[in-house]
Amino acid sequence: MAKITTKLAYDAAMERIEELLPLVCDDTPATDKNAIELDLLSSMVEEFEEEEYSINQPFGAFLDTTKG
């Protein structure tokens, strides 16, 4: 699967997700092209956010980066 590696690609994916959300609901078949695209983009965005915006780092790691 492709991977989001830049903020620009992330922003584009988020914009496309916003376009897809009104087109997909709980009753939409899993085989629907919009549902598939939404699922793939959501997974890619989630992976990017976990890597780029992780808040699960130990507090000590934060302290080590603030030493000057």
All heavy atoms as TSV, in Angstrom:
chain	resi	resn	atom	element	x	y	z
A	1	MET	N	N	0.848	-1.177	0.000
A	1	MET	CA	C	0.000	0.000	0.000
A	1	MET	C	C	0.890	1.235	0.000
A	1	MET	O	O	1.957	1.250	0.582
A	1	MET	CB	C	-0.916	-0.016	1.232
A	1	MET	CG	C	-1.733	1.236	1.374
A	1	MET	SD	S	-3.072	1.264	2.599
A	1	MET	CE	C	-2.321	0.703	4.083
A	2	ALA	N	N	0.431	2.273	-0.649
A	2	ALA	CA	C	1.155	3.535	-0.677
A	2	ALA	C	C	1.232	4.119	0.734
A	2	ALA	O	O	0.481	3.726	1.624
A	2	ALA	CB	C	0.453	4.509	-1.608
A	3	LYS	N	N	2.139	5.056	0.897
A	3	LYS	CA	C	2.351	5.645	2.214
A	3	LYS	C	C	2.431	7.162	2.077
A	3	LYS	O	O	3.044	7.672	1.143
A	3	LYS	CB	C	3.653	5.092	2.805
A	3	LYS	CG	C	3.924	5.526	4.198
A	3	LYS	CD	C	5.147	4.805	4.749
A	3	LYS	CE	C	5.385	5.239	6.167
A	3	LYS	NZ	N	6.480	4.507	6.781
A	4	ILE	N	N	1.818	7.869	2.990
A	4	ILE	CA	C	1.913	9.317	3.028
A	4	ILE	C	C	3.227	9.676	3.702
A	4	ILE	O	O	3.505	9.231	4.813
A	4	ILE	CB	C	0.722	9.929	3.794
A	4	ILE	CG1	C	-0.591	9.624	3.071
A	4	ILE	CG2	C	0.915	11.428	3.977
A	4	ILE	CD1	C	-1.827	10.042	3.829
A	5	THR	N	N	4.026	10.486	3.014
A	5	THR	CA	C	5.345	10.813	3.560
A	5	THR	C	C	5.574	12.314	3.730
A	5	THR	O	O	6.602	12.708	4.282
A	5	THR	CB	C	6.454	10.240	2.654
A	5	THR	OG1	O	6.284	10.770	1.337
A	5	THR	CG2	C	6.403	8.721	2.618
A	6	THR	N	N	4.644	13.131	3.244
A	6	THR	CA	C	4.821	14.583	3.365
A	6	THR	C	C	3.554	15.230	3.903
A	6	THR	O	O	2.461	14.672	3.796
A	6	THR	CB	C	5.147	15.225	2.004
A	6	THR	OG1	O	4.005	15.098	1.142
A	6	THR	CG2	C	6.373	14.593	1.362
A	7	LYS	N	N	3.710	16.416	4.443
A	7	LYS	CA	C	2.564	17.178	4.935
A	7	LYS	C	C	1.630	17.546	3.785
A	7	LYS	O	O	0.411	17.561	3.943
A	7	LYS	CB	C	3.071	18.435	5.653
A	7	LYS	CG	C	2.002	19.362	6.170
A	7	LYS	CD	C	1.346	18.834	7.427
A	7	LYS	CE	C	0.537	19.894	8.137
A	7	LYS	NZ	N	-0.823	20.048	7.680
A	8	LEU	N	N	2.183	17.817	2.624
A	8	LEU	CA	C	1.377	18.147	1.453
A	8	LEU	C	C	0.480	16.968	1.068
A	8	LEU	O	O	-0.717	17.146	0.816
A	8	LEU	CB	C	2.279	18.537	0.276
A	8	LEU	CG	C	1.572	18.935	-1.009
A	8	LEU	CD1	C	0.740	20.195	-0.804
A	8	LEU	CD2	C	2.599	19.158	-2.119
A	9	ALA	N	N	1.037	15.770	1.043
A	9	ALA	CA	C	0.246	14.575	0.726
A	9	ALA	C	C	-0.794	14.317	1.813
A	9	ALA	O	O	-1.922	13.909	1.521
A	9	ALA	CB	C	1.164	13.369	0.564
A	10	TYR	N	N	-0.422	14.564	3.057
A	10	TYR	CA	C	-1.357	14.416	4.178
A	10	TYR	C	C	-2.537	15.367	4.015
A	10	TYR	O	O	-3.690	14.966	4.151
A	10	TYR	CB	C	-0.615	14.683	5.490
A	10	TYR	CG	C	-1.496	14.783	6.703
A	10	TYR	CD1	C	-1.971	13.627	7.331
A	10	TYR	CD2	C	-1.847	16.017	7.236
A	10	TYR	CE1	C	-2.781	13.717	8.450
A	10	TYR	CE2	C	-2.652	16.113	8.355
A	10	TYR	CZ	C	-3.114	14.953	8.962
A	10	TYR	OH	O	-3.930	15.046	10.071
A	11	ASP	N	N	-2.252	16.622	3.710
A	11	ASP	CA	C	-3.317	17.607	3.528
A	11	ASP	C	C	-4.240	17.228	2.375
A	11	ASP	O	O	-5.461	17.383	2.471
A	11	ASP	CB	C	-2.732	18.997	3.301
A	11	ASP	CG	C	-2.078	19.574	4.543
A	11	ASP	OD1	O	-2.374	19.091	5.660
A	11	ASP	OD2	O	-1.258	20.507	4.402
A	12	ALA	N	N	-3.670	16.738	1.288
A	12	ALA	CA	C	-4.474	16.311	0.141
A	12	ALA	C	C	-5.360	15.123	0.511
A	12	ALA	O	O	-6.537	15.068	0.122
A	12	ALA	CB	C	-3.567	15.954	-1.032
A	13	ALA	N	N	-4.817	14.187	1.264
A	13	ALA	CA	C	-5.600	13.029	1.700
A	13	ALA	C	C	-6.737	13.454	2.621
A	13	ALA	O	O	-7.864	12.962	2.498
A	13	ALA	CB	C	-4.695	12.005	2.398
A	14	MET	N	N	-6.460	14.378	3.522
A	14	MET	CA	C	-7.507	14.866	4.430
A	14	MET	C	C	-8.621	15.574	3.648
A	14	MET	O	O	-9.804	15.406	3.945
A	14	MET	CB	C	-6.912	15.809	5.472
A	14	MET	CG	C	-6.006	15.116	6.476
A	14	MET	SD	S	-6.874	13.895	7.478
A	14	MET	CE	C	-7.935	14.950	8.443
A	15	GLU	N	N	-8.234	16.327	2.642
A	15	GLU	CA	C	-9.224	17.015	1.811
A	15	GLU	C	C	-10.104	16.006	1.065
A	15	GLU	O	O	-11.323	16.159	0.999
A	15	GLU	CB	C	-8.507	17.934	0.813
A	15	GLU	CG	C	-9.441	18.783	-0.012
A	15	GLU	CD	C	-8.696	19.756	-0.908
A	15	GLU	OE1	O	-7.738	20.404	-0.430
A	15	GLU	OE2	O	-9.073	19.863	-2.080
A	16	ARG	N	N	-9.473	14.968	0.541
A	16	ARG	CA	C	-10.239	13.939	-0.180
A	16	ARG	C	C	-11.154	13.178	0.777
A	16	ARG	O	O	-12.294	12.841	0.422
A	16	ARG	CB	C	-9.293	12.979	-0.909
A	16	ARG	CG	C	-9.987	11.907	-1.701
A	16	ARG	CD	C	-10.835	12.490	-2.819
A	16	ARG	NE	N	-11.511	11.407	-3.517
A	16	ARG	CZ	C	-12.716	11.491	-4.048
A	16	ARG	NH1	N	-13.384	12.626	-4.005
A	16	ARG	NH2	N	-13.254	10.459	-4.645
A	17	ILE	N	N	-10.704	12.909	1.983
A	17	ILE	CA	C	-11.545	12.244	2.985
A	17	ILE	C	C	-12.786	13.082	3.258
A	17	ILE	O	O	-13.897	12.551	3.342
A	17	ILE	CB	C	-10.744	11.965	4.281
A	17	ILE	CG1	C	-9.760	10.816	4.036
A	17	ILE	CG2	C	-11.666	11.655	5.447
A	17	ILE	CD1	C	-8.774	10.583	5.155
A	18	GLU	N	N	-12.610	14.390	3.381
A	18	GLU	CA	C	-13.752	15.288	3.608
A	18	GLU	C	C	-14.752	15.207	2.458
A	18	GLU	O	O	-15.959	15.301	2.671
A	18	GLU	CB	C	-13.275	16.730	3.804
A	18	GLU	CG	C	-12.558	16.960	5.112
A	18	GLU	CD	C	-13.449	16.776	6.321
A	18	GLU	OE1	O	-14.627	17.167	6.277
A	18	GLU	OE2	O	-12.961	16.234	7.331
A	19	GLU	N	N	-14.262	15.029	1.236
A	19	GLU	CA	C	-15.150	14.892	0.078
A	19	GLU	C	C	-15.891	13.558	0.088
A	19	GLU	O	O	-17.032	13.465	-0.350
A	19	GLU	CB	C	-14.340	15.010	-1.217
A	19	GLU	CG	C	-13.734	16.371	-1.452
A	19	GLU	CD	C	-12.748	16.389	-2.623
A	19	GLU	OE1	O	-12.473	15.320	-3.210
A	19	GLU	OE2	O	-12.244	17.479	-2.941
A	20	LEU	N	N	-15.227	12.515	0.575
A	20	LEU	CA	C	-15.808	11.173	0.563
A	20	LEU	C	C	-16.803	10.925	1.690
A	20	LEU	O	O	-17.740	10.136	1.531
A	20	LEU	CB	C	-14.698	10.115	0.633
A	20	LEU	CG	C	-13.825	9.984	-0.602
A	20	LEU	CD1	C	-12.596	9.140	-0.294
A	20	LEU	CD2	C	-14.621	9.378	-1.757
A	21	LEU	N	N	-16.613	11.589	2.812
A	21	LEU	CA	C	-17.466	11.315	3.975
A	21	LEU	C	C	-18.965	11.436	3.688
A	21	LEU	O	O	-19.732	10.555	4.109
A	21	LEU	CB	C	-17.065	12.202	5.148
A	21	LEU	CG	C	-15.800	11.756	5.881
A	21	LEU	CD1	C	-15.396	12.793	6.917
A	21	LEU	CD2	C	-16.000	10.406	6.537
A	22	PRO	N	N	-19.422	12.457	2.961
A	22	PRO	CA	C	-20.863	12.531	2.688
A	22	PRO	C	C	-21.364	11.436	1.739
A	22	PRO	O	O	-22.556	11.183	1.659
A	22	PRO	CB	C	-21.040	13.910	2.040
A	22	PRO	CG	C	-19.800	14.661	2.304
A	22	PRO	CD	C	-18.722	13.660	2.522
A	23	LEU	N	N	-20.452	10.792	1.037
A	23	LEU	CA	C	-20.828	9.780	0.057
A	23	LEU	C	C	-20.901	8.374	0.635
A	23	LEU	O	O	-21.396	7.456	-0.022
A	23	LEU	CB	C	-19.833	9.789	-1.111
A	23	LEU	CG	C	-19.608	11.132	-1.801
A	23	LEU	CD1	C	-18.530	11.003	-2.855
A	23	LEU	CD2	C	-20.908	11.646	-2.396
A	24	VAL	N	N	-20.375	8.209	1.843
A	24	VAL	CA	C	-20.295	6.886	2.457
A	24	VAL	C	C	-21.013	6.915	3.806
A	24	VAL	O	O	-20.801	7.824	4.604
A	24	VAL	CB	C	-18.820	6.460	2.647
A	24	VAL	CG1	C	-18.725	5.116	3.330
A	24	VAL	CG2	C	-18.094	6.445	1.310
A	25	CYS	N	N	-21.872	5.911	4.023
A	25	CYS	CA	C	-22.561	5.801	5.303
A	25	CYS	C	C	-22.509	4.346	5.768
A	25	CYS	O	O	-21.908	3.500	5.115
A	25	CYS	CB	C	-24.008	6.292	5.186
A	25	CYS	SG	S	-25.030	5.270	4.128
A	26	ASP	N	N	-23.141	4.055	6.885
A	26	ASP	CA	C	-23.122	2.699	7.428
A	26	ASP	C	C	-23.743	1.678	6.480
A	26	ASP	O	O	-23.394	0.506	6.515
A	26	ASP	CB	C	-23.848	2.647	8.773
A	26	ASP	CG	C	-23.084	3.395	9.858
A	26	ASP	OD1	O	-21.858	3.578	9.709
A	26	ASP	OD2	O	-23.714	3.787	10.855
A	27	ASP	N	N	-24.649	2.137	5.631
A	27	ASP	CA	C	-25.332	1.235	4.701
A	27	ASP	C	C	-24.594	1.055	3.376
A	27	ASP	O	O	-25.018	0.255	2.538
A	27	ASP	CB	C	-26.748	1.755	4.411
A	27	ASP	CG	C	-27.604	1.788	5.659
A	27	ASP	OD1	O	-27.410	0.926	6.542
A	27	ASP	OD2	O	-28.464	2.678	5.760
A	28	THR	N	N	-23.510	1.776	3.181
A	28	THR	CA	C	-22.750	1.671	1.942
A	28	THR	C	C	-22.041	0.315	1.906
A	28	THR	O	O	-21.357	-0.046	2.858
A	28	THR	CB	C	-21.710	2.806	1.840
A	28	THR	OG1	O	-22.376	4.055	1.971
A	28	THR	CG2	C	-20.969	2.757	0.529
A	29	PRO	N	N	-22.190	-0.426	0.801
A	29	PRO	CA	C	-21.511	-1.722	0.706
A	29	PRO	C	C	-19.992	-1.570	0.778
A	29	PRO	O	O	-19.437	-0.579	0.287
A	29	PRO	CB	C	-21.922	-2.247	-0.671
A	29	PRO	CG	C	-23.079	-1.422	-1.100
A	29	PRO	CD	C	-22.981	-0.116	-0.380
A	30	ALA	N	N	-19.334	-2.530	1.370
A	30	ALA	CA	C	-17.872	-2.497	1.499
A	30	ALA	C	C	-17.194	-2.549	0.132
A	30	ALA	O	O	-16.021	-2.191	0.017
A	30	ALA	CB	C	-17.393	-3.652	2.368
A	31	THR	N	N	-17.926	-2.970	-0.885
A	31	THR	CA	C	-17.359	-3.057	-2.230
A	31	THR	C	C	-17.521	-1.760	-3.026
A	31	THR	O	O	-17.025	-1.661	-4.142
A	31	THR	CB	C	-18.030	-4.203	-3.008
A	31	THR	OG1	O	-19.446	-3.983	-3.014
A	31	THR	CG2	C	-17.722	-5.550	-2.376
A	32	ASP	N	N	-18.175	-0.761	-2.451
A	32	ASP	CA	C	-18.363	0.522	-3.111
A	32	ASP	C	C	-17.011	1.222	-3.274
A	32	ASP	O	O	-16.198	1.254	-2.339
A	32	ASP	CB	C	-19.306	1.396	-2.280
A	32	ASP	CG	C	-19.518	2.762	-2.890
A	32	ASP	OD1	O	-20.341	2.863	-3.818
A	32	ASP	OD2	O	-18.856	3.720	-2.428
A	33	LYS	N	N	-16.768	1.789	-4.461
A	33	LYS	CA	C	-15.456	2.405	-4.728
A	33	LYS	C	C	-15.146	3.556	-3.771
A	33	LYS	O	O	-13.994	3.728	-3.367
A	33	LYS	CB	C	-15.350	2.861	-6.178
A	33	LYS	CG	C	-16.260	3.998	-6.546
A	33	LYS	CD	C	-16.076	4.430	-7.986
A	33	LYS	CE	C	-16.936	5.657	-8.252
A	33	LYS	NZ	N	-16.672	6.226	-9.554
A	34	ASN	N	N	-16.154	4.328	-3.384
A	34	ASN	CA	C	-15.922	5.426	-2.445
A	34	ASN	C	C	-15.592	4.905	-1.053
A	34	ASN	O	O	-14.735	5.467	-0.360
A	34	ASN	CB	C	-17.132	6.345	-2.390
A	34	ASN	CG	C	-17.351	7.106	-3.676
A	34	ASN	OD1	O	-16.394	7.545	-4.314
A	34	ASN	ND2	N	-18.593	7.263	-4.076
A	35	ALA	N	N	-16.253	3.833	-0.643
A	35	ALA	CA	C	-15.980	3.237	0.668
A	35	ALA	C	C	-14.570	2.661	0.713
A	35	ALA	O	O	-13.860	2.803	1.717
A	35	ALA	CB	C	-17.007	2.153	0.985
A	36	ILE	N	N	-14.163	2.034	-0.368
A	36	ILE	CA	C	-12.811	1.464	-0.439
A	36	ILE	C	C	-11.771	2.573	-0.369
A	36	ILE	O	O	-10.795	2.488	0.394
A	36	ILE	CB	C	-12.642	0.619	-1.718
A	36	ILE	CG1	C	-13.535	-0.612	-1.647
A	36	ILE	CG2	C	-11.179	0.242	-1.933
A	36	ILE	CD1	C	-13.658	-1.368	-2.952
A	37	GLU	N	N	-11.984	3.638	-1.150
A	37	GLU	CA	C	-11.036	4.751	-1.151
A	37	GLU	C	C	-10.971	5.417	0.220
A	37	GLU	O	O	-9.884	5.718	0.727
A	37	GLU	CB	C	-11.433	5.780	-2.213
A	37	GLU	CG	C	-10.459	6.931	-2.317
A	37	GLU	CD	C	-10.835	7.952	-3.367
A	37	GLU	OE1	O	-11.895	7.817	-4.022
A	37	GLU	OE2	O	-10.059	8.917	-3.533
A	38	LEU	N	N	-12.129	5.605	0.846
A	38	LEU	CA	C	-12.168	6.209	2.172
A	38	LEU	C	C	-11.416	5.354	3.186
A	38	LEU	O	O	-10.640	5.872	3.998
A	38	LEU	CB	C	-13.616	6.412	2.616
A	38	LEU	CG	C	-13.830	7.032	3.989
A	38	LEU	CD1	C	-13.198	8.415	4.082
A	38	LEU	CD2	C	-15.313	7.106	4.313
A	39	ASP	N	N	-11.606	4.062	3.126
A	39	ASP	CA	C	-10.925	3.150	4.052
A	39	ASP	C	C	-9.405	3.204	3.857
A	39	ASP	O	O	-8.649	3.292	4.834
A	39	ASP	CB	C	-11.450	1.729	3.862
A	39	ASP	CG	C	-10.864	0.761	4.849
A	39	ASP	OD1	O	-10.969	1.014	6.075
A	39	ASP	OD2	O	-10.286	-0.265	4.407
A	40	LEU	N	N	-8.969	3.167	2.602
A	40	LEU	CA	C	-7.529	3.200	2.329
A	40	LEU	C	C	-6.909	4.525	2.763
A	40	LEU	O	O	-5.858	4.538	3.419
A	40	LEU	CB	C	-7.267	2.967	0.842
A	40	LEU	CG	C	-7.524	1.559	0.332
A	40	LEU	CD1	C	-7.428	1.506	-1.186
A	40	LEU	CD2	C	-6.539	0.578	0.954
A	41	LEU	N	N	-7.549	5.625	2.406
A	41	LEU	CA	C	-7.013	6.930	2.793
A	41	LEU	C	C	-6.989	7.107	4.309
A	41	LEU	O	O	-6.026	7.638	4.866
A	41	LEU	CB	C	-7.824	8.057	2.153
A	41	LEU	CG	C	-7.592	8.302	0.674
A	41	LEU	CD1	C	-8.573	9.337	0.139
A	41	LEU	CD2	C	-6.165	8.747	0.418
A	42	SER	N	N	-8.040	6.640	4.970
A	42	SER	CA	C	-8.093	6.748	6.430
A	42	SER	C	C	-6.956	5.980	7.078
A	42	SER	O	O	-6.334	6.464	8.033
A	42	SER	CB	C	-9.438	6.245	6.949
A	42	SER	OG	O	-10.482	7.045	6.468
A	43	SER	N	N	-6.668	4.805	6.565
A	43	SER	CA	C	-5.562	4.005	7.101
A	43	SER	C	C	-4.226	4.696	6.879
A	43	SER	O	O	-3.363	4.715	7.766
A	43	SER	CB	C	-5.542	2.620	6.451
A	43	SER	OG	O	-6.694	1.901	6.796
A	44	MET	N	N	-4.052	5.272	5.695
A	44	MET	CA	C	-2.806	5.959	5.389
A	44	MET	C	C	-2.627	7.188	6.276
A	44	MET	O	O	-1.527	7.448	6.783
A	44	MET	CB	C	-2.781	6.344	3.909
A	44	MET	CG	C	-2.681	5.154	2.983
A	44	MET	SD	S	-3.052	5.522	1.249
A	44	MET	CE	C	-1.867	6.781	0.875
A	45	VAL	N	N	-3.698	7.947	6.482
A	45	VAL	CA	C	-3.648	9.128	7.338
A	45	VAL	C	C	-3.343	8.717	8.778
A	45	VAL	O	O	-2.522	9.344	9.450
A	45	VAL	CB	C	-4.967	9.923	7.242
A	45	VAL	CG1	C	-5.108	10.898	8.402
A	45	VAL	CG2	C	-5.044	10.664	5.920
A	46	GLU	N	N	-3.999	7.670	9.246
A	46	GLU	CA	C	-3.761	7.203	10.609
A	46	GLU	C	C	-2.300	6.826	10.811
A	46	GLU	O	O	-1.681	7.198	11.814
A	46	GLU	CB	C	-4.663	6.003	10.908
A	46	GLU	CG	C	-4.481	5.454	12.298
A	46	GLU	CD	C	-5.373	4.255	12.584
A	46	GLU	OE1	O	-5.923	3.658	11.653
A	46	GLU	OE2	O	-5.505	3.918	13.768
A	47	GLU	N	N	-1.718	6.120	9.848
A	47	GLU	CA	C	-0.312	5.722	9.950
A	47	GLU	C	C	0.604	6.951	9.970
A	47	GLU	O	O	1.533	7.035	10.775
A	47	GLU	CB	C	0.064	4.818	8.781
A	47	GLU	CG	C	1.482	4.308	8.836
A	47	GLU	CD	C	1.826	3.397	7.666
A	47	GLU	OE1	O	0.917	2.869	7.006
A	47	GLU	OE2	O	3.030	3.224	7.421
A	48	PHE	N	N	0.326	7.923	9.106
A	48	PHE	CA	C	1.128	9.145	9.067
A	48	PHE	C	C	1.045	9.887	10.396
A	48	PHE	O	O	2.053	10.333	10.938
A	48	PHE	CB	C	0.655	10.047	7.916
A	48	PHE	CG	C	1.423	11.335	7.811
A	48	PHE	CD1	C	2.650	11.377	7.154
A	48	PHE	CD2	C	0.928	12.513	8.352
A	48	PHE	CE1	C	3.364	12.562	7.046
A	48	PHE	CE2	C	1.630	13.706	8.249
A	48	PHE	CZ	C	2.855	13.726	7.597
A	49	GLU	N	N	-0.168	10.016	10.926
A	49	GLU	CA	C	-0.356	10.733	12.194
A	49	GLU	C	C	0.348	10.032	13.347
A	49	GLU	O	O	0.923	10.690	14.213
A	49	GLU	CB	C	-1.847	10.890	12.496
A	49	GLU	CG	C	-2.528	11.893	11.592
A	49	GLU	CD	C	-4.020	11.991	11.811
A	49	GLU	OE1	O	-4.625	11.084	12.442
A	49	GLU	OE2	O	-4.611	12.991	11.346
A	50	GLU	N	N	0.322	8.712	13.357
A	50	GLU	CA	C	1.013	7.973	14.419
A	50	GLU	C	C	2.509	8.213	14.365
A	50	GLU	O	O	3.170	8.309	15.398
A	50	GLU	CB	C	0.707	6.480	14.313
A	50	GLU	CG	C	-0.687	6.119	14.754
A	50	GLU	CD	C	-1.035	4.657	14.518
A	50	GLU	OE1	O	-0.217	3.916	13.929
A	50	GLU	OE2	O	-2.139	4.259	14.917
A	51	GLU	N	N	3.054	8.315	13.154
A	51	GLU	CA	C	4.493	8.522	13.009
A	51	GLU	C	C	4.898	9.979	13.241
A	51	GLU	O	O	5.911	10.255	13.882
A	51	GLU	CB	C	4.942	8.084	11.615
A	51	GLU	CG	C	4.856	6.595	11.400
A	51	GLU	CD	C	5.213	6.181	9.979
A	51	GLU	OE1	O	5.642	7.038	9.185
A	51	GLU	OE2	O	5.050	4.999	9.667
A	52	GLU	N	N	4.112	10.911	12.733
A	52	GLU	CA	C	4.492	12.324	12.774
A	52	GLU	C	C	4.015	13.063	14.018
A	52	GLU	O	O	4.644	14.032	14.434
A	52	GLU	CB	C	3.961	13.049	11.535
A	52	GLU	CG	C	4.579	12.573	10.243
A	52	GLU	CD	C	6.075	12.829	10.174
A	52	GLU	OE1	O	6.516	13.940	10.525
A	52	GLU	OE2	O	6.807	11.905	9.766
A	53	TYR	N	N	2.910	12.645	14.580
A	53	TYR	CA	C	2.308	13.377	15.688
A	53	TYR	C	C	2.123	12.501	16.924
A	53	TYR	O	O	1.201	12.692	17.689
A	53	TYR	CB	C	0.953	13.969	15.265
A	53	TYR	CG	C	1.042	14.824	14.027
A	53	TYR	CD1	C	0.361	14.474	12.871
A	53	TYR	CD2	C	1.808	15.979	14.015
A	53	TYR	CE1	C	0.436	15.270	11.733
A	53	TYR	CE2	C	1.900	16.777	12.885
A	53	TYR	CZ	C	1.203	16.403	11.751
A	53	TYR	OH	O	1.281	17.187	10.626
A	54	SER	N	N	3.018	11.563	17.107
A	54	SER	CA	C	2.907	10.624	18.216
A	54	SER	C	C	2.989	11.336	19.556
A	54	SER	O	O	3.859	12.176	19.780
A	54	SER	CB	C	4.013	9.570	18.135
A	54	SER	OG	O	3.956	8.720	19.260
A	55	ILE	N	N	2.069	10.995	20.451
A	55	ILE	CA	C	2.114	11.525	21.814
A	55	ILE	C	C	2.435	10.411	22.798
A	55	ILE	O	O	2.343	10.586	23.997
A	55	ILE	CB	C	0.791	12.213	22.202
A	55	ILE	CG1	C	-0.369	11.244	22.109
A	55	ILE	CG2	C	0.563	13.445	21.356
A	55	ILE	CD1	C	-1.672	11.780	22.667
A	56	ASN	N	N	2.830	9.268	22.280
A	56	ASN	CA	C	3.098	8.105	23.119
A	56	ASN	C	C	4.565	7.968	23.499
A	56	ASN	O	O	4.982	6.934	23.971
A	56	ASN	CB	C	2.631	6.829	22.406
A	56	ASN	CG	C	1.138	6.805	22.230
A	56	ASN	OD1	O	0.408	7.305	23.077
A	56	ASN	ND2	N	0.673	6.243	21.134
A	57	GLN	N	N	5.347	9.013	23.301
A	57	GLN	CA	C	6.747	8.947	23.686
A	57	GLN	C	C	6.857	9.086	25.200
A	57	GLN	O	O	6.107	9.845	25.817
A	57	GLN	CB	C	7.530	10.072	23.016
A	57	GLN	CG	C	7.590	9.951	21.519
A	57	GLN	CD	C	8.381	11.102	20.898
A	57	GLN	OE1	O	8.862	11.987	21.600
A	57	GLN	NE2	N	8.510	11.068	19.606
A	58	PRO	N	N	7.803	8.385	25.810
A	58	PRO	CA	C	8.006	8.526	27.255
A	58	PRO	C	C	8.370	9.966	27.594
A	58	PRO	O	O	9.030	10.663	26.829
A	58	PRO	CB	C	9.177	7.591	27.554
A	58	PRO	CG	C	9.343	6.732	26.359
A	58	PRO	CD	C	8.710	7.437	25.203
A	59	PHE	N	N	7.952	10.426	28.755
A	59	PHE	CA	C	8.209	11.808	29.168
A	59	PHE	C	C	9.701	12.093	29.233
A	59	PHE	O	O	10.143	13.180	28.891
A	59	PHE	CB	C	7.538	12.098	30.518
A	59	PHE	CG	C	7.630	13.540	30.914
A	59	PHE	CD1	C	6.923	14.508	30.232
A	59	PHE	CD2	C	8.434	13.927	31.966
A	59	PHE	CE1	C	7.010	15.849	30.585
A	59	PHE	CE2	C	8.522	15.267	32.330
A	59	PHE	CZ	C	7.811	16.220	31.643
A	60	GLY	N	N	10.477	11.115	29.604
A	60	GLY	CA	C	11.924	11.295	29.671
A	60	GLY	C	C	12.529	11.636	28.323
A	60	GLY	O	O	13.497	12.387	28.240
A	61	ALA	N	N	11.961	11.104	27.246
A	61	ALA	CA	C	12.452	11.416	25.908
A	61	ALA	C	C	12.269	12.895	25.616
A	61	ALA	O	O	13.112	13.536	24.992
A	61	ALA	CB	C	11.727	10.570	24.863
A	62	PHE	N	N	11.159	13.472	26.072
A	62	PHE	CA	C	10.922	14.908	25.897
A	62	PHE	C	C	11.967	15.704	26.673
A	62	PHE	O	O	12.528	16.670	26.172
A	62	PHE	CB	C	9.514	15.285	26.365
A	62	PHE	CG	C	9.288	16.771	26.408
A	62	PHE	CD1	C	9.103	17.486	25.242
A	62	PHE	CD2	C	9.297	17.459	27.618
A	62	PHE	CE1	C	8.906	18.863	25.276
A	62	PHE	CE2	C	9.102	18.823	27.654
A	62	PHE	CZ	C	8.903	19.525	26.483
A	63	LEU	N	N	12.253	15.298	27.891
A	63	LEU	CA	C	13.224	16.013	28.707
A	63	LEU	C	C	14.606	15.983	28.071
A	63	LEU	O	O	15.323	16.971	28.103
A	63	LEU	CB	C	13.273	15.432	30.121
A	63	LEU	CG	C	12.005	15.615	30.966
A	63	LEU	CD1	C	12.183	14.910	32.301
A	63	LEU	CD2	C	11.696	17.074	31.176
A	64	ASP	N	N	14.983	14.852	27.470
A	64	ASP	CA	C	16.283	14.745	26.853
A	64	ASP	C	C	16.437	15.692	25.677
A	64	ASP	O	O	17.521	16.188	25.413
A	64	ASP	CB	C	16.541	13.309	26.369
A	64	ASP	CG	C	16.750	12.353	27.535
A	64	ASP	OD1	O	17.053	12.828	28.646
A	64	ASP	OD2	O	16.601	11.127	27.339
A	65	THR	N	N	15.337	15.992	24.959
A	65	THR	CA	C	15.424	16.865	23.792
A	65	THR	C	C	15.435	18.339	24.188
A	65	THR	O	O	15.750	19.171	23.364
A	65	THR	CB	C	14.242	16.618	22.829
A	65	THR	OG1	O	13.020	16.921	23.493
A	65	THR	CG2	C	14.222	15.191	22.323
A	66	THR	N	N	15.116	18.655	25.431
A	66	THR	CA	C	15.083	20.052	25.846
A	66	THR	C	C	16.392	20.511	26.463
A	66	THR	O	O	16.548	21.675	26.773
A	66	THR	CB	C	13.936	20.295	26.849
A	66	THR	OG1	O	14.127	19.470	28.000
A	66	THR	CG2	C	12.584	20.019	26.222
A	67	LYS	N	N	17.324	19.589	26.645
A	67	LYS	CA	C	18.627	19.972	27.200
A	67	LYS	C	C	19.400	20.781	26.178
A	67	LYS	O	O	19.436	20.450	25.012
A	67	LYS	CB	C	19.420	18.729	27.600
A	67	LYS	CG	C	18.795	17.999	28.772
A	67	LYS	CD	C	19.620	16.791	29.116
A	67	LYS	CE	C	18.966	16.040	30.280
A	67	LYS	NZ	N	19.696	14.820	30.596
A	68	GLY	N	N	20.004	21.840	26.597
A	68	GLY	CA	C	20.688	22.690	25.648
A	68	GLY	C	C	22.114	22.719	25.883
A	68	GLY	O	O	23.029	22.917	25.368
